Structure formats: C-alpha cells, structure tokens
Amino acid sequence: MSGDPQPAGDRIGRYEVVRSIARGGMAEVFLARAVGPGGIAKQVCIKRPLPARSSDPRAIQRFMEEARTVLALQHANMVPVFDFGRDENGPFLVMEWIDGCDLSALLATFRERGETIPALVAVYVVAEVCKALAYAHQRTDATGQPSGILHRDVTPRNILLSRLGEVRLTDFGIARAITAAGSVAGTPAYMAPEDASGADPDARSDLYSLGLVLAEILVGRPLRTEDKLEAARVPVVVPPLPGVPDDIATVVRKLLAPAPGDRFATAALVQTALMPSLASEVLRGGEPPAQVLARMVSNVADPADRSGDEIVFSTQASVTVGTLLPELALGDARVSRRRLVRNIVAGSLVLVVAAWALLQGRLFQKPATAQQAVPAVAPRHQETVEAPPAPAAARPADDSLVPEAKAGARRARQAHLEIRAPGSWVAVYLDGQKLGDDVGDFEIRAGRHQLRVENPALHFVREQTITARAGETISLSFDPTP
C-alpha cells in the first residue's frame, strides 16, 4: 500500500526522495533517486525505521541486525542491497527498486476477477523463491559453520515480481540464526505451527510458510482466515485442488505436513520436486511461465512507478558497500530494453535444455554455494560490467587505449577451459569459485589454477592443478558415472 507523498526535495543521505511507498509497524519504505554525473539517475528503494522508533534502542538494534544479514546475502532471487548509511534521522538501507508488484497485489487482482493464477505460474514463482531460501539456509560463516539463517516471514507481500518475470524474496527483517534464543516472529497467517507455539524453528518452518503461499496461489484465497497466533498453532487442512496436477498437489501436501519431519528437508528438494512440471510444459511447446508472469505483472503494476526512461540499469553486477561510489556505477551498468528481451529469450532456451536433461534423468540435486565471491572468471555467455573510469592519476598505463584496443588487450591475457562429462554432469569450480552447474566452455585468466569438478549425487569429486597460457584452450573430460 502506498504511503503519503513526500514533499519534493526531501533527502535521505545523498538520495532524493520521490515518494513514500509503504509504512509498517517498524519501518517505512521510499522510492528515491541516486543521481550521478551528467544527471543520469537510478531509481532505488530506501528502507528506514519509523521516526517514532528512531529513539528506541531495540528498534535500531533490530534494524542494524537486518542490515548485517542482508548485506551478507547476494543472490539472483533476492533484492540486492546497494548501500547502508546514516543521517541525522538515523540508519537506512538502500536496495534495488523492483519495477513491478508484490505477489499479494497480483493475487488480489485475480481474486477481484474471480480467477486464479495458472498452476504453472504458481510453480514457477515458488521454485524461484526456493532458490533464494536454499541459498540463505545453506549460508556458512567465516569458519565454514552453518549460519542457520531463516527468513521467518515468507508471505505474498514479501515476494516481489518484476515486469520482466523475475521473482525476488525480500524483507529479512526478522531473519535469525537457528541457534538464537526462541521467540515468536512473523505473520501468523503464514506461520508454521511449531513456530507459532514458540518452539525453535528450522528451515522446514520457512517451507511450511512457502506451502501456504503455493496453496493460496492455486486456490485463489489464503488457507488461514485469521491472522492470530492461536489459529497459527493449528495445522491447516489442505483443501481440494481441482485442476491442479497430481505431482503439484503432492508437493503442497508435503510442504504443509503438520510434523516437520514429514516435510521436505530443504528448499532445494522442493525445487527439484517442482522441476518436472515446468520441464514438461516447456517441452510441449507451452509459453515459458516467466513470460506469462511478466505479462500479468505489467497489467497489474502501478504505471506511476515507471520512470519512462528507456535506460534500464543492470542488476547483475555485484556491488559492495565498501566500493560503492557516488555515481553508483550508473554509466556502464545500463542495458537497453532490447537487450533485456534478448536475455529473456536466452533464458528460455536454457530452461528448455535443463528440462531435456531432467527428463533424461541427468539432473540431480546440487548443493548451493556457501558464498558468492568477486568473479575471477566469466563464462563466455555472461557480460562483465566495467567500473566507472578512475581519476586520471590512478589510471593504469594502458587506459589511453581506445575501447577496442583495451578489449583486445584483455583477450590477449585470457585462456579457455573446456569441461566435458559424457552421459552426466559435473559442477565446475576454479580457485574455489563456481563457474557453472554443468559442463561448458569457460573463459579464464591465464595462469595457474586449482580445478575441482564434482557430482555430489554420484559421490564424484576430482581436483587437479592446471596451468593455462594466454590464448590456450585446455580440454578435460570426466566420467562421474559408477
């Protein structure tokens, strides 16, 4: 729900406030602009504690804990955090502005029409959220021990949908470690029974909440009509799901099992269980669910939220707070709408290939990586985003080269690594960083590297040291099958 418009000229730190977006019991959210050189602007979303809470040490402490949590999380299905700051009114978080709507708004629109969202789109949305949850649940600390991060508030309003069909999980405001002291937190209507009863929750509690979201999308209404802890302590009764494929209905029932031990153990297992439905639809020639979702969101999202600018800024670059410049990497991180359309088409082709592999029995469960490091290599199909130009005194010696010459100089320092695994797949790591979830042709820096390939499902791991010379192609083949 939108809040009251903010007076023109209001600022939060160095950001220009456009208007208020929402206000809750603890914090408020604004649409703002970061303005770079030449007047190039980027829309951002800013969250900060309510003014009435700014003098409450506990509220500020909770907000700081949220900042620490979200700054450590970087995933394609989470809302990126660009900056964290403090001004005279207290601390604030700067996040990516998602051009679209949340899932609750999309559900409300379909309810008003007396319709339900197609089952395949529901499966796609939940599978994308599973990716974010799997990443958060499997995070490790600096010592390699599980961090035990839970979301604890998986609800339709915290699932954001973009006009491009992207799905992002947001608001880790009450995320916490499993080992923390027991407390009841979250939205009762979407809370697992054990969580509402004050027991220590685990990842399966988040999955119960996700099951309630999936069931709500499929039936068109919330399964709980009361948003009270007393109601949340009682397991929900899964209603009939007419028209829903049996395999999807089975996933819903398992997610909403009263006993945690009867549910899926991990979010990655939920995603695996949902993949056959997505794969079979794509192989039948159906429209990719991401495109269907994009069209739905475009019809629902508020036109006032659109800037009207033909420049859209890439969300793929990893930006750390320590290196964030006032320009916010505006100039070189933009891509055109035409390129975004091409990316959607390319993503659809990748989904078709993955679906074919799944139906051939070649796609197994893969563990999520513990951390995302600064990329040391880039597969050929990815685009790297250059940083803004450095001051003249700090530029390297070859900075006077024209762009084509600099690109040629970079290519001259590159080598290629070809990995093959006939009849199966292997995840590929170089110097501890994951290059990909399958075989492929990767562009790497020339030099000495530590290579690891693995297929956990087949208990296959191989490690070796490789030395790549500039312009050289190293081809390796592995057979993980017993």
Beta strands, then each sheet from edge to edge (+ up, - down):
strand 1: 11-12
strand 2: 15-23
strand 3: 27-35
strand 4: 41-49
strand 5: 81-87
strand 6: 90-96
strand 7: 100-102
strand 8: 149-150
strand 9: 159-162
strand 10: 167-169
strand 11: 176-177
strand 12: 311-313
strand 13: 334-336
strand 14: 378-379
strand 15: 414-420
strand 16: 427-430
strand 17: 433-436
strand 18: 440-445
strand 19: 447-455
strand 20: 460-468
strand 21: 473-477
sheet 1: 1+ 2- 3+ 4- 6+ 5-
sheet 2: 7+ 9- 10+
sheet 3: 8+ 11-
sheet 4: 12+ 13-
sheet 5: 14+ 18- 15+ 21+
sheet 6: 17+ 16- 19+ 20-
end
